[in-house]
Amino acid sequence: MIDILYFARLRESLGLAREQLDASQNIESVADLLAHLRIRGKPWSTTLGEGESVLVAVNQEIARPDTGIKDGDEVALFPPVTGG
């Protein structure tokens, strides 16, 4: 299973703080995961859309679209953070 955590506005928009996905669904990278979530339709397709700013961390390390994901990984999705 892949453990997915949603933070801040993503959690609010999706109405979900956490979920688990079966790792055998051809999800091998961050890009695969985001594509898999988007095909669920709204609000997924708009909240995680191509033009939306979403940061991803795999096992608590910032990830890129080509970062691999495997069974047992924790993936966190969150909006960019600004500071002052």
PDB file with one MODEL, atoms N, CA, C and O in Angstrom:
MODEL        1
ATOM      1  N   MET A   1       0.837  -1.191   0.000  1.00  0.00           N
ATOM      2  CA  MET A   1       0.000   0.000   0.000  1.00  0.00           C
ATOM      3  C   MET A   1       0.878   1.250   0.000  1.00  0.00           C
ATOM      4  O   MET A   1       1.967   1.266   0.574  1.00  0.00           O
ATOM      5  N   ILE A   2       0.390   2.270  -0.641  1.00  0.00           N
ATOM      6  CA  ILE A   2       1.024   3.591  -0.627  1.00  0.00           C
ATOM      7  C   ILE A   2       0.161   4.458   0.276  1.00  0.00           C
ATOM      8  O   ILE A   2      -1.045   4.577   0.059  1.00  0.00           O
ATOM      9  N   ASP A   3       0.766   5.057   1.277  1.00  0.00           N
ATOM     10  CA  ASP A   3       0.049   5.924   2.215  1.00  0.00           C
ATOM     11  C   ASP A   3       0.140   7.356   1.701  1.00  0.00           C
ATOM     12  O   ASP A   3       1.240   7.892   1.562  1.00  0.00           O
ATOM     13  N   ILE A   4      -0.995   7.981   1.418  1.00  0.00           N
ATOM     14  CA  ILE A   4      -1.018   9.339   0.870  1.00  0.00           C
ATOM     15  C   ILE A   4      -1.603  10.281   1.910  1.00  0.00           C
ATOM     16  O   ILE A   4      -2.669  10.023   2.469  1.00  0.00           O
ATOM     17  N   LEU A   5      -0.891  11.376   2.164  1.00  0.00           N
ATOM     18  CA  LEU A   5      -1.317  12.391   3.120  1.00  0.00           C
ATOM     19  C   LEU A   5      -1.583  13.691   2.368  1.00  0.00           C
ATOM     20  O   LEU A   5      -0.802  14.085   1.501  1.00  0.00           O
ATOM     21  N   TYR A   6      -2.690  14.355   2.704  1.00  0.00           N
ATOM     22  CA  TYR A   6      -3.047  15.629   2.081  1.00  0.00           C
ATOM     23  C   TYR A   6      -3.017  16.715   3.152  1.00  0.00           C
ATOM     24  O   TYR A   6      -3.536  16.526   4.252  1.00  0.00           O
ATOM     25  N   PHE A   7      -2.409  17.851   2.825  1.00  0.00           N
ATOM     26  CA  PHE A   7      -2.257  18.937   3.792  1.00  0.00           C
ATOM     27  C   PHE A   7      -2.867  20.243   3.303  1.00  0.00           C
ATOM     28  O   PHE A   7      -3.010  20.477   2.103  1.00  0.00           O
ATOM     29  N   ALA A   8      -3.224  21.087   4.269  1.00  0.00           N
ATOM     30  CA  ALA A   8      -3.692  22.461   4.045  1.00  0.00           C
ATOM     31  C   ALA A   8      -4.871  22.508   3.069  1.00  0.00           C
ATOM     32  O   ALA A   8      -5.837  21.763   3.236  1.00  0.00           O
ATOM     33  N   ARG A   9      -4.802  23.370   2.058  1.00  0.00           N
ATOM     34  CA  ARG A   9      -5.935  23.553   1.152  1.00  0.00           C
ATOM     35  C   ARG A   9      -6.264  22.289   0.364  1.00  0.00           C
ATOM     36  O   ARG A   9      -7.407  22.108  -0.054  1.00  0.00           O
ATOM     37  N   LEU A  10      -5.292  21.418   0.156  1.00  0.00           N
ATOM     38  CA  LEU A  10      -5.577  20.168  -0.549  1.00  0.00           C
ATOM     39  C   LEU A  10      -6.509  19.297   0.291  1.00  0.00           C
ATOM     40  O   LEU A  10      -7.469  18.723  -0.223  1.00  0.00           O
ATOM     41  N   ARG A  11      -6.219  19.207   1.570  1.00  0.00           N
ATOM     42  CA  ARG A  11      -7.078  18.442   2.475  1.00  0.00           C
ATOM     43  C   ARG A  11      -8.491  19.021   2.477  1.00  0.00           C
ATOM     44  O   ARG A  11      -9.475  18.282   2.446  1.00  0.00           O
ATOM     45  N   GLU A  12      -8.578  20.342   2.515  1.00  0.00           N
ATOM     46  CA  GLU A  12      -9.886  20.999   2.533  1.00  0.00           C
ATOM     47  C   GLU A  12     -10.637  20.792   1.213  1.00  0.00           C
ATOM     48  O   GLU A  12     -11.830  20.488   1.226  1.00  0.00           O
ATOM     49  N   SER A  13      -9.967  20.950   0.101  1.00  0.00           N
ATOM     50  CA  SER A  13     -10.610  20.811  -1.208  1.00  0.00           C
ATOM     51  C   SER A  13     -11.065  19.377  -1.480  1.00  0.00           C
ATOM     52  O   SER A  13     -12.122  19.154  -2.069  1.00  0.00           O
ATOM     53  N   LEU A  14     -10.260  18.415  -1.049  1.00  0.00           N
ATOM     54  CA  LEU A  14     -10.567  17.020  -1.323  1.00  0.00           C
ATOM     55  C   LEU A  14     -11.420  16.378  -0.237  1.00  0.00           C
ATOM     56  O   LEU A  14     -11.997  15.310  -0.442  1.00  0.00           O
ATOM     57  N   GLY A  15     -11.497  17.039   0.929  1.00  0.00           N
ATOM     58  CA  GLY A  15     -12.271  16.495   2.031  1.00  0.00           C
ATOM     59  C   GLY A  15     -11.672  15.218   2.591  1.00  0.00           C
ATOM     60  O   GLY A  15     -12.386  14.337   3.070  1.00  0.00           O
ATOM     61  N   LEU A  16     -10.346  15.130   2.524  1.00  0.00           N
ATOM     62  CA  LEU A  16      -9.655  13.907   2.894  1.00  0.00           C
ATOM     63  C   LEU A  16      -8.279  14.258   3.440  1.00  0.00           C
ATOM     64  O   LEU A  16      -7.556  15.042   2.826  1.00  0.00           O
ATOM     65  N   ALA A  17      -7.910  13.700   4.565  1.00  0.00           N
ATOM     66  CA  ALA A  17      -6.589  13.953   5.131  1.00  0.00           C
ATOM     67  C   ALA A  17      -5.598  12.852   4.781  1.00  0.00           C
ATOM     68  O   ALA A  17      -4.390  13.084   4.731  1.00  0.00           O
ATOM     69  N   ARG A  18      -6.118  11.650   4.539  1.00  0.00           N
ATOM     70  CA  ARG A  18      -5.234  10.504   4.311  1.00  0.00           C
ATOM     71  C   ARG A  18      -6.003   9.412   3.576  1.00  0.00           C
ATOM     72  O   ARG A  18      -7.213   9.260   3.740  1.00  0.00           O
ATOM     73  N   GLU A  19      -5.272   8.658   2.764  1.00  0.00           N
ATOM     74  CA  GLU A  19      -5.844   7.476   2.131  1.00  0.00           C
ATOM     75  C   GLU A  19      -4.722   6.516   1.780  1.00  0.00           C
ATOM     76  O   GLU A  19      -3.548   6.884   1.802  1.00  0.00           O
ATOM     77  N   GLN A  20      -5.082   5.302   1.462  1.00  0.00           N
ATOM     78  CA  GLN A  20      -4.110   4.317   1.016  1.00  0.00           C
ATOM     79  C   GLN A  20      -4.524   3.794  -0.351  1.00  0.00           C
ATOM     80  O   GLN A  20      -5.703   3.568  -0.623  1.00  0.00           O
ATOM     81  N   LEU A  21      -3.521   3.606  -1.206  1.00  0.00           N
ATOM     82  CA  LEU A  21      -3.755   3.053  -2.537  1.00  0.00           C
ATOM     83  C   LEU A  21      -2.945   1.780  -2.687  1.00  0.00           C
ATOM     84  O   LEU A  21      -1.836   1.663  -2.166  1.00  0.00           O
ATOM     85  N   ASP A  22      -3.510   0.842  -3.399  1.00  0.00           N
ATOM     86  CA  ASP A  22      -2.812  -0.389  -3.722  1.00  0.00           C
ATOM     87  C   ASP A  22      -1.644  -0.055  -4.650  1.00  0.00           C
ATOM     88  O   ASP A  22      -1.840   0.573  -5.690  1.00  0.00           O
ATOM     89  N   ALA A  23      -0.462  -0.462  -4.290  1.00  0.00           N
ATOM     90  CA  ALA A  23       0.740  -0.128  -5.071  1.00  0.00           C
ATOM     91  C   ALA A  23       0.778  -0.847  -6.418  1.00  0.00           C
ATOM     92  O   ALA A  23       1.601  -0.502  -7.267  1.00  0.00           O
ATOM     93  N   SER A  24      -0.073  -1.819  -6.635  1.00  0.00           N
ATOM     94  CA  SER A  24      -0.032  -2.588  -7.877  1.00  0.00           C
ATOM     95  C   SER A  24      -0.830  -1.939  -9.022  1.00  0.00           C
ATOM     96  O   SER A  24      -1.046  -2.578 -10.051  1.00  0.00           O
ATOM     97  N   GLN A  25      -1.262  -0.703  -8.862  1.00  0.00           N
ATOM     98  CA  GLN A  25      -2.077  -0.032  -9.879  1.00  0.00           C
ATOM     99  C   GLN A  25      -1.243   0.748 -10.896  1.00  0.00           C
ATOM    100  O   GLN A  25      -1.670   1.810 -11.349  1.00  0.00           O
ATOM    101  N   ASN A  26      -0.079   0.250 -11.258  1.00  0.00           N
ATOM    102  CA  ASN A  26       0.821   0.905 -12.217  1.00  0.00           C
ATOM    103  C   ASN A  26       1.239   2.291 -11.751  1.00  0.00           C
ATOM    104  O   ASN A  26       1.417   3.194 -12.569  1.00  0.00           O
ATOM    105  N   ILE A  27       1.394   2.464 -10.471  1.00  0.00           N
ATOM    106  CA  ILE A  27       1.877   3.726  -9.906  1.00  0.00           C
ATOM    107  C   ILE A  27       3.342   3.522  -9.537  1.00  0.00           C
ATOM    108  O   ILE A  27       3.669   2.934  -8.507  1.00  0.00           O
ATOM    109  N   GLU A  28       4.207   4.023 -10.403  1.00  0.00           N
ATOM    110  CA  GLU A  28       5.639   3.826 -10.197  1.00  0.00           C
ATOM    111  C   GLU A  28       6.388   5.117  -9.923  1.00  0.00           C
ATOM    112  O   GLU A  28       7.562   5.085  -9.556  1.00  0.00           O
ATOM    113  N   SER A  29       5.720   6.262 -10.097  1.00  0.00           N
ATOM    114  CA  SER A  29       6.378   7.556  -9.896  1.00  0.00           C
ATOM    115  C   SER A  29       5.369   8.571  -9.377  1.00  0.00           C
ATOM    116  O   SER A  29       4.164   8.320  -9.361  1.00  0.00           O
ATOM    117  N   VAL A  30       5.881   9.716  -8.955  1.00  0.00           N
ATOM    118  CA  VAL A  30       5.008  10.811  -8.517  1.00  0.00           C
ATOM    119  C   VAL A  30       4.076  11.221  -9.651  1.00  0.00           C
ATOM    120  O   VAL A  30       2.889  11.452  -9.420  1.00  0.00           O
ATOM    121  N   ALA A  31       4.592  11.314 -10.863  1.00  0.00           N
ATOM    122  CA  ALA A  31       3.757  11.687 -12.017  1.00  0.00           C
ATOM    123  C   ALA A  31       2.634  10.671 -12.223  1.00  0.00           C
ATOM    124  O   ALA A  31       1.500  11.055 -12.508  1.00  0.00           O
ATOM    125  N   ASP A  32       2.937   9.382 -12.082  1.00  0.00           N
ATOM    126  CA  ASP A  32       1.913   8.343 -12.214  1.00  0.00           C
ATOM    127  C   ASP A  32       0.832   8.511 -11.150  1.00  0.00           C
ATOM    128  O   ASP A  32      -0.359   8.394 -11.440  1.00  0.00           O
ATOM    129  N   LEU A  33       1.252   8.784  -9.924  1.00  0.00           N
ATOM    130  CA  LEU A  33       0.296   8.946  -8.828  1.00  0.00           C
ATOM    131  C   LEU A  33      -0.635  10.121  -9.090  1.00  0.00           C
ATOM    132  O   LEU A  33      -1.851   9.990  -8.950  1.00  0.00           O
ATOM    133  N   LEU A  34      -0.077  11.265  -9.467  1.00  0.00           N
ATOM    134  CA  LEU A  34      -0.905  12.444  -9.730  1.00  0.00           C
ATOM    135  C   LEU A  34      -1.873  12.189 -10.884  1.00  0.00           C
ATOM    136  O   LEU A  34      -3.032  12.598 -10.818  1.00  0.00           O
ATOM    137  N   ALA A  35      -1.414  11.526 -11.930  1.00  0.00           N
ATOM    138  CA  ALA A  35      -2.289  11.196 -13.055  1.00  0.00           C
ATOM    139  C   ALA A  35      -3.413  10.266 -12.600  1.00  0.00           C
ATOM    140  O   ALA A  35      -4.566  10.441 -12.995  1.00  0.00           O
ATOM    141  N   HIS A  36      -3.077   9.286 -11.775  1.00  0.00           N
ATOM    142  CA  HIS A  36      -4.079   8.343 -11.252  1.00  0.00           C
ATOM    143  C   HIS A  36      -5.147   9.074 -10.436  1.00  0.00           C
ATOM    144  O   HIS A  36      -6.335   8.776 -10.558  1.00  0.00           O
ATOM    145  N   LEU A  37      -4.728  10.021  -9.615  1.00  0.00           N
ATOM    146  CA  LEU A  37      -5.671  10.771  -8.792  1.00  0.00           C
ATOM    147  C   LEU A  37      -6.537  11.701  -9.641  1.00  0.00           C
ATOM    148  O   LEU A  37      -7.729  11.849  -9.370  1.00  0.00           O
ATOM    149  N   ARG A  38      -5.957  12.326 -10.656  1.00  0.00           N
ATOM    150  CA  ARG A  38      -6.703  13.268 -11.506  1.00  0.00           C
ATOM    151  C   ARG A  38      -7.841  12.601 -12.267  1.00  0.00           C
ATOM    152  O   ARG A  38      -8.879  13.221 -12.495  1.00  0.00           O
ATOM    153  N   ILE A  39      -7.658  11.352 -12.659  1.00  0.00           N
ATOM    154  CA  ILE A  39      -8.705  10.701 -13.462  1.00  0.00           C
ATOM    155  C   ILE A  39      -9.949  10.378 -12.633  1.00  0.00           C
ATOM    156  O   ILE A  39     -10.942   9.897 -13.180  1.00  0.00           O
ATOM    157  N   ARG A  40      -9.913  10.629 -11.346  1.00  0.00           N
ATOM    158  CA  ARG A  40     -11.101  10.456 -10.510  1.00  0.00           C
ATOM    159  C   ARG A  40     -12.166  11.515 -10.835  1.00  0.00           C
ATOM    160  O   ARG A  40     -13.330  11.361 -10.467  1.00  0.00           O
ATOM    161  N   GLY A  41     -11.767  12.576 -11.518  1.00  0.00           N
ATOM    162  CA  GLY A  41     -12.689  13.670 -11.818  1.00  0.00           C
ATOM    163  C   GLY A  41     -12.625  14.738 -10.748  1.00  0.00           C
ATOM    164  O   GLY A  41     -11.689  14.769  -9.948  1.00  0.00           O
ATOM    165  N   LYS A  42     -13.618  15.615 -10.729  1.00  0.00           N
ATOM    166  CA  LYS A  42     -13.630  16.717  -9.763  1.00  0.00           C
ATOM    167  C   LYS A  42     -13.931  16.171  -8.383  1.00  0.00           C
ATOM    168  O   LYS A  42     -14.719  15.233  -8.258  1.00  0.00           O
ATOM    169  N   PRO A  43     -13.332  16.724  -7.346  1.00  0.00           N
ATOM    170  CA  PRO A  43     -12.442  17.874  -7.272  1.00  0.00           C
ATOM    171  C   PRO A  43     -10.978  17.531  -7.537  1.00  0.00           C
ATOM    172  O   PRO A  43     -10.129  18.423  -7.568  1.00  0.00           O
ATOM    173  N   TRP A  44     -10.674  16.234  -7.732  1.00  0.00           N
ATOM    174  CA  TRP A  44      -9.284  15.806  -7.923  1.00  0.00           C
ATOM    175  C   TRP A  44      -8.636  16.469  -9.138  1.00  0.00           C
ATOM    176  O   TRP A  44      -7.510  16.960  -9.060  1.00  0.00           O
ATOM    177  N   SER A  45      -9.349  16.480 -10.248  1.00  0.00           N
ATOM    178  CA  SER A  45      -8.774  17.004 -11.489  1.00  0.00           C
ATOM    179  C   SER A  45      -8.488  18.497 -11.407  1.00  0.00           C
ATOM    180  O   SER A  45      -7.555  18.979 -12.049  1.00  0.00           O
ATOM    181  N   THR A  46      -9.268  19.233 -10.634  1.00  0.00           N
ATOM    182  CA  THR A  46      -9.015  20.667 -10.499  1.00  0.00           C
ATOM    183  C   THR A  46      -8.000  20.961  -9.400  1.00  0.00           C
ATOM    184  O   THR A  46      -7.122  21.805  -9.581  1.00  0.00           O
ATOM    185  N   THR A  47      -8.108  20.286  -8.282  1.00  0.00           N
ATOM    186  CA  THR A  47      -7.201  20.533  -7.150  1.00  0.00           C
ATOM    187  C   THR A  47      -5.770  20.112  -7.479  1.00  0.00           C
ATOM    188  O   THR A  47      -4.816  20.772  -7.068  1.00  0.00           O
ATOM    189  N   LEU A  48      -5.624  19.013  -8.218  1.00  0.00           N
ATOM    190  CA  LEU A  48      -4.297  18.492  -8.565  1.00  0.00           C
ATOM    191  C   LEU A  48      -3.992  18.674 -10.041  1.00  0.00           C
ATOM    192  O   LEU A  48      -3.132  17.986 -10.591  1.00  0.00           O
ATOM    193  N   GLY A  49      -4.698  19.604 -10.688  1.00  0.00           N
ATOM    194  CA  GLY A  49      -4.542  19.829 -12.122  1.00  0.00           C
ATOM    195  C   GLY A  49      -3.142  20.241 -12.527  1.00  0.00           C
ATOM    196  O   GLY A  49      -2.338  20.685 -11.708  1.00  0.00           O
ATOM    197  N   GLU A  50      -2.876  20.084 -13.800  1.00  0.00           N
ATOM    198  CA  GLU A  50      -1.552  20.386 -14.359  1.00  0.00           C
ATOM    199  C   GLU A  50      -1.056  21.787 -14.005  1.00  0.00           C
ATOM    200  O   GLU A  50       0.136  21.967 -13.757  1.00  0.00           O
ATOM    201  N   GLY A  51      -1.937  22.775 -13.975  1.00  0.00           N
ATOM    202  CA  GLY A  51      -1.516  24.145 -13.707  1.00  0.00           C
ATOM    203  C   GLY A  51      -1.451  24.510 -12.225  1.00  0.00           C
ATOM    204  O   GLY A  51      -1.032  25.613 -11.875  1.00  0.00           O
ATOM    205  N   GLU A  52      -1.862  23.591 -11.359  1.00  0.00           N
ATOM    206  CA  GLU A  52      -1.882  23.862  -9.924  1.00  0.00           C
ATOM    207  C   GLU A  52      -0.503  23.626  -9.307  1.00  0.00           C
ATOM    208  O   GLU A  52       0.225  22.720  -9.711  1.00  0.00           O
ATOM    209  N   SER A  53      -0.162  24.451  -8.330  1.00  0.00           N
ATOM    210  CA  SER A  53       1.113  24.280  -7.621  1.00  0.00           C
ATOM    211  C   SER A  53       0.904  23.307  -6.465  1.00  0.00           C
ATOM    212  O   SER A  53       0.210  23.603  -5.492  1.00  0.00           O
ATOM    213  N   VAL A  54       1.518  22.150  -6.600  1.00  0.00           N
ATOM    214  CA  VAL A  54       1.438  21.126  -5.568  1.00  0.00           C
ATOM    215  C   VAL A  54       2.842  20.579  -5.341  1.00  0.00           C
ATOM    216  O   VAL A  54       3.527  20.177  -6.282  1.00  0.00           O
ATOM    217  N   LEU A  55       3.253  20.570  -4.090  1.00  0.00           N
ATOM    218  CA  LEU A  55       4.530  19.970  -3.743  1.00  0.00           C
ATOM    219  C   LEU A  55       4.278  18.550  -3.266  1.00  0.00           C
ATOM    220  O   LEU A  55       3.240  18.250  -2.676  1.00  0.00           O
ATOM    221  N   VAL A  56       5.242  17.688  -3.533  1.00  0.00           N
ATOM    222  CA  VAL A  56       5.119  16.287  -3.148  1.00  0.00           C
ATOM    223  C   VAL A  56       6.384  15.874  -2.410  1.00  0.00           C
ATOM    224  O   VAL A  56       7.496  16.228  -2.803  1.00  0.00           O
ATOM    225  N   ALA A  57       6.195  15.124  -1.343  1.00  0.00           N
ATOM    226  CA  ALA A  57       7.322  14.533  -0.623  1.00  0.00           C
ATOM    227  C   ALA A  57       7.086  13.031  -0.558  1.00  0.00           C
ATOM    228  O   ALA A  57       5.979  12.577  -0.268  1.00  0.00           O
ATOM    229  N   VAL A  58       8.127  12.272  -0.827  1.00  0.00           N
ATOM    230  CA  VAL A  58       8.072  10.823  -0.708  1.00  0.00           C
ATOM    231  C   VAL A  58       8.979  10.448   0.460  1.00  0.00           C
ATOM    232  O   VAL A  58      10.176  10.732   0.449  1.00  0.00           O
ATOM    233  N   ASN A  59       8.401   9.817   1.448  1.00  0.00           N
ATOM    234  CA  ASN A  59       9.128   9.442   2.663  1.00  0.00           C
ATOM    235  C   ASN A  59       9.853  10.649   3.268  1.00  0.00           C
ATOM    236  O   ASN A  59      11.011  10.566   3.679  1.00  0.00           O
ATOM    237  N   GLN A  60       9.130  11.771   3.309  1.00  0.00           N
ATOM    238  CA  GLN A  60       9.546  13.017   3.936  1.00  0.00           C
ATOM    239  C   GLN A  60      10.711  13.716   3.238  1.00  0.00           C
ATOM    240  O   GLN A  60      11.429  14.502   3.855  1.00  0.00           O
ATOM    241  N   GLU A  61      10.896  13.424   1.942  1.00  0.00           N
ATOM    242  CA  GLU A  61      11.891  14.133   1.134  1.00  0.00           C
ATOM    243  C   GLU A  61      11.186  14.696  -0.093  1.00  0.00           C
ATOM    244  O   GLU A  61      10.443  13.987  -0.772  1.00  0.00           O
ATOM    245  N   ILE A  62      11.426  15.983  -0.375  1.00  0.00           N
ATOM    246  CA  ILE A  62      10.803  16.626  -1.531  1.00  0.00           C
ATOM    247  C   ILE A  62      11.100  15.799  -2.778  1.00  0.00           C
ATOM    248  O   ILE A  62      12.230  15.373  -3.014  1.00  0.00           O
ATOM    249  N   ALA A  63      10.045  15.585  -3.571  1.00  0.00           N
ATOM    250  CA  ALA A  63      10.147  14.710  -4.735  1.00  0.00           C
ATOM    251  C   ALA A  63       9.860  15.464  -6.024  1.00  0.00           C
ATOM    252  O   ALA A  63       9.203  16.505  -6.031  1.00  0.00           O
ATOM    253  N   ARG A  64      10.372  14.907  -7.110  1.00  0.00           N
ATOM    254  CA  ARG A  64      10.119  15.418  -8.451  1.00  0.00           C
ATOM    255  C   ARG A  64       9.137  14.484  -9.146  1.00  0.00           C
ATOM    256  O   ARG A  64       8.871  13.392  -8.645  1.00  0.00           O
ATOM    257  N   PRO A  65       8.594  14.889 -10.286  1.00  0.00           N
ATOM    258  CA  PRO A  65       7.649  14.013 -10.990  1.00  0.00           C
ATOM    259  C   PRO A  65       8.213  12.619 -11.302  1.00  0.00           C
ATOM    260  O   PRO A  65       7.468  11.640 -11.321  1.00  0.00           O
ATOM    261  N   ASP A  66       9.512  12.532 -11.542  1.00  0.00           N
ATOM    262  CA  ASP A  66      10.098  11.230 -11.894  1.00  0.00           C
ATOM    263  C   ASP A  66      10.575  10.429 -10.676  1.00  0.00           C
ATOM    264  O   ASP A  66      11.147   9.351 -10.836  1.00  0.00           O
ATOM    265  N   THR A  67      10.346  10.941  -9.469  1.00  0.00           N
ATOM    266  CA  THR A  67      10.731  10.209  -8.260  1.00  0.00           C
ATOM    267  C   THR A  67       9.902   8.931  -8.165  1.00  0.00           C
ATOM    268  O   THR A  67       8.681   8.958  -8.321  1.00  0.00           O
ATOM    269  N   GLY A  68      10.570   7.824  -7.909  1.00  0.00           N
ATOM    270  CA  GLY A  68       9.895   6.536  -7.812  1.00  0.00           C
ATOM    271  C   GLY A  68       9.051   6.401  -6.553  1.00  0.00           C
ATOM    272  O   GLY A  68       9.350   6.991  -5.515  1.00  0.00           O
ATOM    273  N   ILE A  69       8.001   5.619  -6.669  1.00  0.00           N
ATOM    274  CA  ILE A  69       7.123   5.292  -5.540  1.00  0.00           C
ATOM    275  C   ILE A  69       6.965   3.778  -5.526  1.00  0.00           C
ATOM    276  O   ILE A  69       6.752   3.148  -6.562  1.00  0.00           O
ATOM    277  N   LYS A  70       7.075   3.205  -4.324  1.00  0.00           N
ATOM    278  CA  LYS A  70       6.918   1.761  -4.207  1.00  0.00           C
ATOM    279  C   LYS A  70       6.041   1.413  -3.013  1.00  0.00           C
ATOM    280  O   LYS A  70       5.714   2.271  -2.192  1.00  0.00           O
ATOM    281  N   ASP A  71       5.675   0.174  -2.931  1.00  0.00           N
ATOM    282  CA  ASP A  71       4.850  -0.321  -1.845  1.00  0.00           C
ATOM    283  C   ASP A  71       5.482   0.044  -0.498  1.00  0.00           C
ATOM    284  O   ASP A  71       6.678  -0.161  -0.290  1.00  0.00           O
ATOM    285  N   GLY A  72       4.672   0.581   0.406  1.00  0.00           N
ATOM    286  CA  GLY A  72       5.147   0.962   1.735  1.00  0.00           C
ATOM    287  C   GLY A  72       5.588   2.410   1.857  1.00  0.00           C
ATOM    288  O   GLY A  72       5.879   2.873   2.959  1.00  0.00           O
ATOM    289  N   ASP A  73       5.644   3.137   0.740  1.00  0.00           N
ATOM    290  CA  ASP A  73       6.063   4.539   0.785  1.00  0.00           C
ATOM    291  C   ASP A  73       4.947   5.428   1.335  1.00  0.00           C
ATOM    292  O   ASP A  73       3.759   5.125   1.223  1.00  0.00           O
ATOM    293  N   GLU A  74       5.380   6.532   1.930  1.00  0.00           N
ATOM    294  CA  GLU A  74       4.465   7.584   2.368  1.00  0.00           C
ATOM    295  C   GLU A  74       4.643   8.759   1.420  1.00  0.00           C
ATOM    296  O   GLU A  74       5.759   9.231   1.206  1.00  0.00           O
ATOM    297  N   VAL A  75       3.537   9.229   0.853  1.00  0.00           N
ATOM    298  CA  VAL A  75       3.573  10.351  -0.086  1.00  0.00           C
ATOM    299  C   VAL A  75       2.716  11.467   0.492  1.00  0.00           C
ATOM    300  O   VAL A  75       1.537  11.269   0.786  1.00  0.00           O
ATOM    301  N   ALA A  76       3.317  12.640   0.652  1.00  0.00           N
ATOM    302  CA  ALA A  76       2.600  13.804   1.173  1.00  0.00           C
ATOM    303  C   ALA A  76       2.427  14.810   0.044  1.00  0.00           C
ATOM    304  O   ALA A  76       3.361  15.096  -0.705  1.00  0.00           O
ATOM    305  N   LEU A  77       1.212  15.340  -0.063  1.00  0.00           N
ATOM    306  CA  LEU A  77       0.905  16.375  -1.053  1.00  0.00           C
ATOM    307  C   LEU A  77       0.491  17.629  -0.308  1.00  0.00           C
ATOM    308  O   LEU A  77      -0.345  17.580   0.594  1.00  0.00           O
ATOM    309  N   PHE A  78       1.087  18.766  -0.695  1.00  0.00           N
ATOM    310  CA  PHE A  78       0.799  20.015   0.008  1.00  0.00           C
ATOM    311  C   PHE A  78       1.059  21.203  -0.914  1.00  0.00           C
ATOM    312  O   PHE A  78       1.838  21.100  -1.862  1.00  0.00           O
ATOM    313  N   PRO A  79       0.409  22.325  -0.636  1.00  0.00           N
ATOM    314  CA  PRO A  79       0.638  23.514  -1.445  1.00  0.00           C
ATOM    315  C   PRO A  79       1.987  24.136  -1.086  1.00  0.00           C
ATOM    316  O   PRO A  79       2.515  23.903   0.001  1.00  0.00           O
ATOM    317  N   PRO A  80       2.539  24.926  -2.006  1.00  0.00           N
ATOM    318  CA  PRO A  80       3.789  25.636  -1.690  1.00  0.00           C
ATOM    319  C   PRO A  80       3.576  26.523  -0.469  1.00  0.00           C
ATOM    320  O   PRO A  80       2.477  27.028  -0.238  1.00  0.00           O
ATOM    321  N   VAL A  81       4.619  26.703   0.294  1.00  0.00           N
ATOM    322  CA  VAL A  81       4.545  27.495   1.510  1.00  0.00           C
ATOM    323  C   VAL A  81       5.337  28.782   1.303  1.00  0.00           C
ATOM    324  O   VAL A  81       6.437  28.763   0.752  1.00  0.00           O
ATOM    325  N   THR A  82       4.768  29.896   1.748  1.00  0.00           N
ATOM    326  CA  THR A  82       5.494  31.160   1.665  1.00  0.00           C
ATOM    327  C   THR A  82       5.803  31.615   3.066  1.00  0.00           C
ATOM    328  O   THR A  82       5.089  31.286   4.013  1.00  0.00           O
ATOM    329  N   GLY A  83       6.845  32.355   3.190  1.00  0.00           N
ATOM    330  CA  GLY A  83       7.237  32.857   4.505  1.00  0.00           C
ATOM    331  C   GLY A  83       7.606  34.309   4.436  1.00  0.00           C
ATOM    332  O   GLY A  83       7.658  34.900   3.358  1.00  0.00           O
ATOM    333  N   GLY A  84       7.857  34.871   5.565  1.00  0.00           N
ATOM    334  CA  GLY A  84       8.183  36.295   5.572  1.00  0.00           C
ATOM    335  C   GLY A  84       9.294  36.611   6.489  1.00  0.00           C
ATOM    336  O   GLY A  84       9.687  37.772   6.607  1.00  0.00           O
TER     337      GLY A  84
ENDMDL
END
